[in-house]
């Protein structure tokens, strides 16, 4: 049995041109390779989102359901995020 299957896809002109340019540049051996690489990247992103939902969002929602008093007010949460981002900016600059 084959490990691949041929599909017919339709792309907007801009995307089709981009795929052809990637192949013409030598970055990819074929247009199929461009599409496969894009799909692998999409799968990796989906896997990261699924893992984040499973490992962080669901436990946080369950913790909130168990004890809503532990929730952080939105203004405080934003302040924490902004402080963390500023700390990262300083670390990069310094």
N, C-alpha and C positions, 0 to 999 in steps of 0.2 A: 504494500500500500504506500502511496506517495505521502511524503511528509509536508507537502505544500499543496496549495489550492489556488487556482487562478481566479481572480475577481476582476470585474470591470468597474472602474470608478470614474466619476465625473468631477472635475475640479474647476473652480473659477479660473479664468485666464491668468490672473496674477499668480495664483498658486502653481498652476501648471508651468508657467514660465520659470518660477523659482526652482521647481523640481528639475527642470531641464538645465537651468544654469548650474545647479549643484553637480549634476552629472557632467556637464561640459567642462567644469572647472577641474575635474579629476578627483574631487572630494569623495565621490561615490562612483562605484563601477556601473551602476544602472539606476534607472528611475525607481525600480522596485526596492533597491537598497535605501533610497531616500525615504520612501514611504515606510519601510520596515523600521528604520531608525526613528522616525517620527512616532510611530505606533509604540515602539519600545519606551520612548520617553513619556508618552501619554500614560502607558501602563505603570511606569515607575511613579509618576505623579499621583495617579489614582491609588496606588498601593500606599503611598505616604499619607494621603488624606484618610484612607480607610484605617490605617494604623493609628493616626492621630485621633480619629473619632473613637476608636475602640479603647485606646490606652489612656486618653486624656479627657475627652469630652464626656463620654458615658460615665466614667468614674466621678467626674466633677458634678454631673447632673444627679447621680445617685447620692453623692455626699450632700448636695443641696436639699434633695428630697428628705434625707434623713435628719438634717439639722440646718434649716434655713437661716438660723441666727449666725452661722459662720460665713454668710455671704458678705462680700466686700461691696460697698456702695460704688456705683459706676464712676463717680468723680474721683474716688480714691484709686480705683483700678487704673483709670487714665493717668493719674499722677504717677503711679508706679511705673507704668509703661514708658511715659515720657522721661522719667528719671533714668530708667534703664537705657533707653536710647541715647540720652545725653552722655551717660557714662561710657557707652560704646564709642560714641563720636570722639570723646576726649582720649580714650585709649588708642584709637586709630591715629589721631592727630599728634599725640605725644609720644 
